[in-house]
């Protein structure tokens, strides 16, 4: 392991997590913050001291640096883990533009590991782009791997590899504990990722759609004792980028597109229902819009690779402002709810947010709406 030269392009939560893991294993790791011109050397003791990007950025320890192109030209392995913040059609453009920046200094016999989700065939486009920018042929002079990172607690077991070729050193870099990595062809890894993504959203949207029909209090109460009331908006949006990138792989109608579009519509329908629930709460309590404030409590990871939660929070905020002028989004766990002369409706967008609100709730002027499948309201 000692001295394997690794560069991680993108100071994202996911990028920092694998960079730290590899640094602790003894690799020579540099991580690139896209907003600065330098690559930062990440030593094992720094990785152990700072568990995440926020703690590293807050403390700003003095770290050795070198120019980005120099670091990348020495890299044996380059991990592509940028923060993507554009939405819709612009997402692909942003990814391609950062990808070109990341790979242009790569040298012969190095390997690129792509960690963002692609739909079917997305990696073929990346491979063409990589060959075009570097002038090196994938499979002969340069290697390409697909390793879509989702959940920090559970990295993928599968690595997609050009021609399914194995790379024991890469497997060793990425293996934690006994979970050996398995190499498969890139198209196979795209299929595995598609199955994971679709299974999760199909299951989620089944719950959301059925809960929509729970109108009477008895049914709602019985359903609210079940595990799925632990699902919050935060969980629903996880991986939405993956679902949409899968959807962009197809043209025309087919059964898979019905599943993908049905899931996207299911999430949209849920957002509409959440907004309706907030409006109903106003009516039920005879609250005037001018005397009411809405607080969206959603502690977001500003450093995540995917920007879909940040986008959803902005979308929800602006849609609620159509009904009530005073809408605020709080992304910090330490916000103060209680200095308002208005009745406050707090929307808890994750389980952690709900726990924080319940801990600090000292005000009877507070109504809590849980952004879970039943949109429960606590008064």
For each residue, the residues with C-beta under 8 A, 3 or more apart:
1: 4 25 26 27 172 173
2: 26 27
3: 26 27 28
4: 1 22 27 28 76 77 169 173
5: 27 28 74 75 76 77
6: 19 22 27 28 29 30 75 76 77 78 79 173
7: 29 30 31 32 39 71 72 74 75 77 78 79
8: 15 16 18 19 29 30 31 32 78 79 81
9: 15 32 34 72 78 79 80 81 82 98 102
10: 15 31 32 34 80 81 82 83 98 305
11: 15 16 31 32 33 34 40 53 83 303
12: 15 16 53 81 82 83 303 304 305
13: 16 17 52 53 152 301 303 304 305
14: 17 18 81 115 149 152 304 305
15: 8 9 10 11 12 18 19 31 79 81 82 115 305
16: 8 11 12 13 19 20 31 52 53 56 303
17: 13 14 20 21 52 152
18: 8 14 15 21 22 79 81 115 149 155 174
19: 6 8 15 16 22 23 29 31 42 47 79
20: 16 17 23 24 42 47 48 51
21: 17 18 24 25 47 174 176
22: 4 6 18 19 25 27 29 173 174
23: 19 20 26 27 29 42 43 44 46 47
24: 20 21 44 47 48
25: 1 21 22 172 173
26: 1 2 3 23 44
27: 1 2 3 4 5 6 22 23 173
28: 3 4 5 6
29: 6 7 8 19 22 23 41 42 43
30: 6 7 8 39 40 41 42 66 71 75
31: 7 8 10 11 15 16 19 39 40 42
32: 7 8 9 10 11 38 39 40 68 71 72 102
33: 11 36 38 40
34: 9 10 11 82 83 98
35:
36: 33
37: 67 68
38: 32 33 65 66 67 68
39: 7 30 31 32 65 66 67 68 70 71 72
40: 11 30 31 32 33 63 64 65
41: 29 30 63 64 65 66
42: 19 20 23 29 30 31 46 47 63
43: 23 29 46 47
44: 23 24 26 47 48
45: 48 49
46: 23 42 43 49 50 56 61 63
47: 19 20 21 23 24 42 43 44 50
48: 20 24 44 45
49: 45 46 61
50: 46 47 55 56 59 61
51: 20 55
52: 13 16 17 55 56 303
53: 11 12 13 16 56 57 303
54: 57 58 302 303
55: 50 51 52 58 59
56: 16 46 50 52 53 59 60 61
57: 53 54 60
58: 54 55
59: 50 55 56
60: 56 57
61: 46 49 50 56
62:
63: 40 41 42 46
64: 40 41
65: 38 39 40 41
66: 30 38 39 41 70 71
67: 37 38 39 70 71
68: 32 37 38 39 71 72 105
69: 72 73 104 105
70: 39 66 67 73 74 105
71: 7 30 32 39 66 67 68 74 75
72: 7 9 32 39 68 69 75 78 102 103 104 105 106
73: 69 70 105 106 107
74: 5 7 70 71 107
75: 5 6 7 30 71 72 78 106 110
76: 4 5 6 109 110 111
77: 4 5 6 7 110 111 113 170 173
78: 6 7 8 9 72 75 102 103 106 110 111 112 113
79: 6 7 8 9 15 18 19 113 115
80: 9 10 98 99 102 103 112 113 114 115 116
81: 8 9 10 12 14 15 18 115 116 149 305
82: 9 10 12 15 34 95 98 102 116 305
83: 10 11 12 34 303 304 305 307
84: 91 94 95 98 116 241 305 306 307
85: 94 307 310
86: 90 91 93 94 307
87: 90 91 307 308 311
88: 91
89: 92 93
90: 86 87 93 94
91: 84 86 87 88 94 95 241 244 245
92: 89 95 96 248
93: 86 89 90 96 97
94: 84 85 86 90 91 97 98
95: 82 84 91 92 98 99 116
96: 92 93 99 100 129
97: 93 94 100 101
98: 9 10 34 80 82 84 94 95 101 102
99: 80 95 96 102 103 114 126 129 130
100: 96 97 103 104 129 133
101: 97 98 104
102: 9 32 72 78 80 82 98 99
103: 72 78 80 99 100 106 112 129 130 133 134
104: 69 72 100 101 133 134
105: 68 69 70 72 73
106: 72 73 75 78 103 110 112 130 134 136 142
107: 73 74 110
108: 136 141 142
109: 76 141 142
110: 75 76 77 78 106 107 142 143
111: 76 77 78 142 143 144 145 167 170
112: 78 80 103 106 130 142 143 144 145
113: 77 78 79 80 145 146 147 159 170
114: 80 99 118 123 126 144 145 146 147
115: 14 15 18 79 80 81 147 148 149 305
116: 80 81 82 84 95 148 241 305
117: 122 148 150 193 197 239 241 242 245 246
118: 114 121 122 123 125 126 146 148 190 245
119: 122 190 194 245 246 247 248 249 250
120: 187 190 191 194 246 249 250
121: 118 124 125 190 249
122: 117 118 119 125 126 190 245 249
123: 114 118 126 127 144 146 160 186 190
124: 121 127 128 186
125: 118 121 122 128 129
126: 99 114 118 122 123 129 130 144
127: 123 124 130 131 138 144 162
128: 124 125 131 132
129: 96 99 100 103 125 126 132 133
130: 99 103 106 112 126 127 133 134 136 138 142 144
131: 127 128 134 135 136 137 138 142
132: 128 129 135
133: 100 103 104 129 130
134: 103 104 106 130 131 142
135: 131 132
136: 106 108 130 131 140 141 142
137: 131 140 141 142
138: 127 130 131 142 143 144 162
139: 143 144 162 163 165
140: 136 137
141: 108 109 136 137
142: 106 108 109 110 111 112 130 131 134 136 137 138
143: 110 111 112 138 139 161 162 165 167
144: 111 112 114 123 126 127 130 138 139 161 162 186
145: 111 112 113 114 159 160 161 162 167 170
146: 113 114 118 123 159 160 161 186 189 190
147: 113 114 115 156 159 160 174
148: 115 116 117 118 156 189 193 242
149: 14 18 81 115 152 155 156 305
150: 117 154 156 196 238 239 242
151: 154 155 238
152: 13 14 17 149 155
153:
154: 150 151
155: 18 149 151 152 174 176
156: 147 148 149 150 159 193
157: 179 181 182
158: 181 182 183 184 188 189 192
159: 113 145 146 147 156 167 170 171 174 181 182 183 184 189
160: 123 145 146 147 183 184 185 186 187 188 189 190
161: 143 144 145 146 164 165 166 167 183 184 185 186 189
162: 127 138 139 143 144 145 165 186
163: 139 185
164: 161 183 184 185 188
165: 139 143 161 162 183
166: 161 171 183
167: 111 143 145 159 161 170 171 183
168: 171 172
169: 4 172 173
170: 77 111 113 145 159 167 173 174 181
171: 159 166 167 168 174 175 180 181 183
172: 1 25 168 169 175
173: 1 4 6 22 25 27 77 169 170
174: 18 21 22 147 155 159 170 171 181
175: 171 172 179 180 181
176: 21 155 179
177:
178:
179: 157 175 176
180: 171 175
181: 157 158 159 170 171 174 175
182: 157 158 159
183: 158 159 160 161 164 165 166 167 171
184: 158 159 160 161 164 188 189 192
185: 160 161 163 164 188 189
186: 123 124 144 146 160 161 162 189 190
187: 120 160 190 191
188: 158 160 164 184 185 191 192
189: 146 148 158 159 160 161 184 185 186 192 193
190: 118 119 120 121 122 123 146 160 186 187 193 194
191: 120 187 188 194 195
192: 158 184 188 189 195 196
193: 117 148 156 189 190 196 197 242
194: 119 120 190 191 197 198 246
195: 191 192 198 199
196: 150 192 193 199 200
197: 117 193 194 200 201 239 242 243 246
198: 194 195 201 202 243 246 256 259 260 263
199: 195 196 202 203
200: 196 197 203 204 239
201: 197 198 204 205 239 243 263 266
202: 198 199 205 206 259 263
203: 199 200 206 207
204: 200 201 207 208 231 235 236 263 266
205: 201 202 208 209 262 263 266 267
206: 202 203 209 210
207: 203 204 210 211 228 231 373
208: 204 205 211 212 236 266 267 269 270 373
209: 205 206 212 213 266 269
210: 206 207 213 214
211: 207 208 214 223 228 373 374
212: 208 209 269 273
213: 209 210
214: 210 211 219 220 223 374
215: 219 220
216: 219 220
217: 220 221
218: 221 222
219: 214 215 216 222 223
220: 214 215 216 217 223 224 374 376
221: 217 218 224 225
222: 218 219 225 226
223: 211 214 219 220 226 228 229 374
224: 220 221 229 374 376
225: 221 222 229
226: 222 223 229
227: 230
228: 207 211 223 231 372 373
229: 223 224 225 226 370 372 373 374 376
230: 227 351 372
231: 204 207 228 235 236 372 373
232: 235 236 348 349 350 351 353 354 370 371 372
233: 236 237 270 274 298 312 349 350 371 372
234: 237 238 298 309 349 350 351 353 371
235: 204 231 232 238 350
236: 204 208 231 232 233 267 270
237: 233 234 240 267 308 309 312
238: 150 151 234 235 309
239: 117 150 197 200 201 242 243 306
240: 237 243 244 264 267 306 308 312
241: 84 91 116 117 244 245 306 307 308
242: 117 148 150 193 197 239 245 246
243: 197 198 201 239 240 246 247 260 263 264
244: 91 240 241 247 248 264
245: 91 117 118 119 122 241 242 248 249
246: 117 119 120 194 197 198 242 243 249 260
247: 119 243 244 250 257 260 261 264
248: 92 119 244 245
249: 119 120 121 122 245 246
250: 119 120 247 254 256 257 260
251:
252: 257
253: 257 258
254: 250 257 258
255: 258 259
256: 198 250 259 260
257: 247 250 252 253 254 260 261
258: 253 254 255 261 262
259: 198 202 255 256 262 263
260: 198 243 246 247 250 256 257 263 264
261: 247 257 258 264 265
262: 205 258 259 265 266
263: 198 201 202 204 205 243 259 260 266 267
264: 240 243 244 247 260 261 267 268
265: 261 262 268 269
266: 201 204 205 208 209 262 263 269 270
267: 205 208 236 237 240 263 264 270 271
268: 264 265 271 272
269: 208 209 212 265 266 272 273
270: 208 233 236 266 267 273 274 373
271: 267 268 274 275 312 315 316 319
272: 268 269 275 276
273: 212 269 270 276 277 375
274: 233 270 271 277 278 316 347 369 371 375
275: 271 272 278 279 316 319 320 323
276: 272 273 279 280
277: 273 274 280 281 369 375 377
278: 274 275 281 282 294 320 323 345 347 369
279: 275 276 282 283 323
280: 276 277 283 284
281: 277 278 284 285 287 345 367 369 377
282: 278 279 285 287 289 292 323 324 345
283: 279 280 286 287
284: 280 281
285: 281 282 343 367 379
286: 283
287: 281 282 283 291 292 343
288: 291 292
289: 282 292 323 324 325
290: 325
291: 287 288 342 343
292: 282 287 288 289 324 326 342 343 344 345
293: 324 326 327 328 340 342 343 344 345
294: 278 320 324 326 327 328 344 345 346 347
295: 327 328 329 330 335 337 344 345 346 347
296: 313 316 317 320 327 328 329 330 347 349
297: 330 335 346 347 348 349 353 356 357
298: 233 234 309 313 329 330 331 349 350 353
299: 331 332 333 350 352 353 356
300: 304 309 310 313 331
301: 13 304 309
302: 54 310 331
303: 11 12 13 16 52 53 54 83
304: 12 13 14 83 300 301 307 309
305: 10 12 13 14 15 81 82 83 84 115 116 149
306: 84 239 240 241 309
307: 83 84 85 86 87 241 304 310 311
308: 87 237 240 241 311 312
309: 234 237 238 298 300 301 304 306 312 313
310: 85 300 302 307 313 314
311: 87 307 308 314 315
312: 233 237 240 271 308 309 315 316
313: 296 298 300 309 310 316 317 329 331 349
314: 310 311 317 318 329
315: 271 311 312 318 319
316: 271 274 275 296 312 313 319 320
317: 296 313 314 320 321 327 328 329
318: 314 315 321 322
319: 271 275 315 316 322
320: 275 278 294 296 316 317 323 324 327
321: 317 318 324 325 327
322: 318 319
323: 275 278 279 282 289 320
324: 282 289 292 293 294 320 321 327
325: 289 290 321
326: 292 293 294 342
327: 293 294 295 296 317 320 321 324
328: 293 294 295 296 317
329: 295 296 298 313 314 317
330: 295 296 297 298 335
331: 298 299 300 302 313
332: 299 335
333: 299 352 353 356
334:
335: 295 297 330 332
336: 339
337: 295 340 344 346 357 360 361 363 366
338: 362 363
339: 336
340: 293 337 344 365
341:
342: 291 292 293 326
343: 285 287 291 292 293 365 367
344: 292 293 294 295 337 340 363 365 366 367
345: 278 281 282 292 293 294 295 367 368 369
346: 294 295 297 337 357 366 367 368 369
347: 274 278 294 295 296 297 368 369 371
348: 232 297 353 354 357 368 369 370 371
349: 232 233 234 296 297 298 313 353 371
350: 232 233 234 235 298 299 353 354 371
351: 230 232 234 354 355
352: 299 333 355 356
353: 232 234 297 298 299 333 348 349 350 356 357
354: 232 348 350 351 357 358 368 370
355: 351 352 358 359
356: 297 299 333 352 353 359 360
357: 297 337 346 348 353 354 360 361 368
358: 354 355 361 368
359: 355 356
360: 337 356 357
361: 337 357 358 366 368
362: 338
363: 337 338 344 366
364:
365: 340 343 344
366: 337 344 346 361 363
367: 281 285 343 344 345 346 377 378 379
368: 345 346 347 348 354 357 358 361 377 378 379
369: 274 277 278 281 345 346 347 348 375 376 377 378
370: 229 232 348 354 374 375 376 377 378
371: 232 233 234 274 347 348 349 350 375
372: 228 229 230 231 232 233 375 376
373: 207 208 211 228 229 231 270
374: 211 214 220 223 224 229 370
375: 273 274 277 369 370 371 372
376: 220 224 229 369 370 372
377: 277 281 367 368 369 370
378: 367 368 369 370
379: 285 367 368
